[in-house]
Amino acid sequence: MAEGGCAKCSRLMLVIFNFIFWISGGAVLGTGIFILVSDELESFLATLIDMDIPLEFLYTAAYIMIAVGAFVFIAGFCGCCGAVRESSVMLGIYIFCMVIVMLGELAAGIYVAVEKGNLEKNVHDVISDSVRNYTGMGNSTVDFLQVKLHCCGADNFTDYRSSYWYTSHTQALQEYVPETCCKGLGTDAQNYVPFNIGLCQEEAQPGSLIPSDKREELRSKGCFPSIMDWLTSQSVILIGVGVGIALIQVLGIIFAVCLCRNRTEYYDM
């Protein structure tokens, strides 16, 4: 067995870290599989398809998650077994895998940072086009977003003034925004009921005398900034998780090297 306090500590910590790493690899693998097989997620994606949002990126990400999760799962297994057996071969495989994983994480972070602007522009253009082509209640794309995200229009409710829906009938019916732009009750467009549709339409009327800070029934925030806010809140969590995982990986490499340098002759492999 490993000799010295440093080596014993390295062996113990390597087993613990790699057990966590092994579990995290299984979680990533499971998430990737879930994205591909979930019926509920498929229903949500069907709405995005109606918006002409390209989903190849999401499915590609799912396959990447499956590949990375499997790779991390195997690496964690090698790390645990290598620490228990003090095997130089398995520890060497583990160190190599950790370096590959960290390089992959770095490349993924750079790619997301570089493509962030293009992705935001594409999402904004898609939502703007969907609002512009809005035809009425029951539109699975726009109404879904407005109910779920509590928003209205792409940038704000005034986007509807250039929509097909507005120019085709608003002057006769005195409707300036869809009902899903108004505060109300309901989890989807089919059963959504505004609290006060009359006041909401009055607040949305061009030239309305109601100040913007006094609007009580109209949702003034657009769906694009709402989506970006949601992604930003999630990205903070993802960054925190990523930093934590990277720290575990670095410590794992350090402990593996320390164990390799202090293993006993009995365990030559």
Summary of the structure (lengths in Angstrom):
residues: 269
radius of gyration: 26.5
end to end distance: 12.8
largest distance: 90.0
contacts: 830
relative contact order: 0.14
helix: 75%
strand: 3%
